Amino acid sequence: MYMNNVVLIFLFISSVAISQKKTSNYMTRFGQVAFFSHTDVENIEAVNNQTVCTLNTDTGDIVVHLLMRAFVFKNTLMRDHFNDSYIESDFYPKAIFKGKIIDFDPTQSDIQIRMIKGQFTLRNQTAPLTFKVKIGSANESFILSGITEVFIENYNIKIPKLLSPNIAKSIQVSFDFECIAQKG
């Protein structure tokens, strides 16, 4: 009888310890990615609030999935040109970034400025991408934000000569993610 009680107590303590283990997987389905293109002729900007971002705090791995048709433009014609002529969203419905946060310390409570190094795939074209990220933490979540620059020539985006003054050669991309701890 005494041995059974000891075994039960041990199992109970073990299960509590396992259930209290802090997760290393964080995610959001409502991250924000925005882009801005500036030329002397016109500015083009759009926002996507349906971006999925996963973060593994043990490894520093980060993966971002963007649905291209989820970008919202102020001008419907710009949205149509973006999806139909440039990105060809019917053929290439999403873009993916896979990278690693360099020297990320998930136990640090202060704001961290780190570098992310990875690969960005758009229109089935993959190019390296490295940029700074600001990381904060609060109540079982990590908040990541930053700005990077994407060069359209890396992704085989064809711009007609007539419209080339309207489209910048590089696009400023900003992001804000609040990745929340995933249970289980």
N, C-alpha and C positions, 0 to 999 in steps of 0.2 A: 504494500500500500504506500509506504514512504517513497519507494523508488518511482512509482507511478506519479506521485505528486511532484517529485523533483523533475521528472521528464516533462510534465505538463507546464511547470513554471518555466523551464528552459525554452520550450516551444513558444510559450507566450512572449517571453522577453525577446526571443529571436524574431518573431513576427512583428513586434512593435518596432524593433530596430530596423528591420527591412522596410517597413512602411514609412518610417521617418527619414529614410535616405533621401537626400535632396536630389531632385531630378537634374539631368544635364541637357534635357531637350526642351527647347522653347520655340514658340511659333506664333505667328499672326496670320490671319486670312484677310485682314483689312489694312495692310500697310499702304503707304502712299508713295508713289513714284510720280514725279513731274518732270517734264522736259521743256526747255526753252531754246528756241533758235532765233538768233538776232541777225538781221541784215539791214542795209540801208533802205531796202524796199519795204519789208514788213517783218514783224515778229510773229513767230508761231509758238504757241504754248498749249500744253494739255496736261491733265492730271488723271491718274489712275489710282482709285482708292480700294481696289480689289486685288492687291498684290499679296501673294503668299510668300512668307519668309520663314525659314527654319534655321535655328541656331543650336549647335551642340557646344555647350560650354566646356566640356572635357577636352575637345579637340580644337575648338575655335572655328570649326567648319560652318559655313553659311551658304544657304541655297535660296535663291529668289526666283519665283515664277511670275511672269507678267503675261496676262492675256491682252493681246494687242487691241482688240475691239473694246476693251474696258476704258481706254483713254477718252476723256471728255474734253472737247474743244469748245471755245466760245463761238466758233464759226463752223456751221455744218459742212460747208464746202471744203474747209481744211481737213475735217474729219474724214470726208469721203476720199480726198486725194491721198491722205495718209494711209488709210486702210486699203484702198483699191490700187493706187498707182505706185506708191513707194514701198510700203511694207508688204503688200499683197497678203493681207491677213487671212484670206480664205485658204491660201497655200501654206502660210507660216503663222499659225494662230497664236503662238506664244514665243516669248524670249526667256532665256534662262541664264542666270548668273550663278556660278559655283566657285566658291573661294574659301580662303582661310584668313582669319583675323590674326595678324602677327603679334606675338607677345601679349595676348589677351589674358587678363587675370579676373576671372569671375568672382573672386572673393573681395576684390577692391571695391570699396563703397564710393570713392571719389570718381568724378568724371574722368574717363580715359580717352585719350586721343591715340588711335592706333592706325596701322595701315592694313588694308585688305588687299590681298593679292589673289587673282583668280582668272577665270575665263568667262567671257560674255558671249552667248550664242544668240544671234538674231538672223532670221532668214536662212537658217542652216549654215551660217558663216560664224566661225568662232575666232575670237581675237583675245589676247591677254588684256587685262584691265587691272590697274592698281590705283588705289585712292585712299584718302584719309576717311576715318569714321570716328564720330564722337559717340561714346558709349556711357550711358548712365544706368543705374539700377535702382529699382524701387519695388517693394512688395511682390516678390516672386516674378519680376519681369525685368527685361533689359530693353532699354530704349536706345535705338541706333539711328543716327542721322548723319548726313553728309552730302557732298556734291562731287560729281566727277564729270569728265568730258568724254564723249563718244564721237569717234570720227566715222562719218558715213561711208567713206571709201573702204573701211574694213568689213563692211557687211553687204557689199555688192548691190547697193541701192542706186538705181539709175535715175538721174535727174536730167530731164530734157534741157537742151541748151537754152531754149527760150525761157525756162523757169529757173535756171541756175542762179540768177541774181536774187531770187526769192528765198533760196534755201542755203543755210550756213553749211560750211564744210565740217564743222564740229557742233555737236549739240550738247548743251549743258543739262545734265541729269541730276536731280536732287531726290533724296529719299528720306523717309521717316517711318520707322518700324517700332512698334511696342510688342516685343515677343514675350508671351506669357508662358509660365511653366506648364508643361504637359504632364498630367498625372498618369501613373501606371506604367 
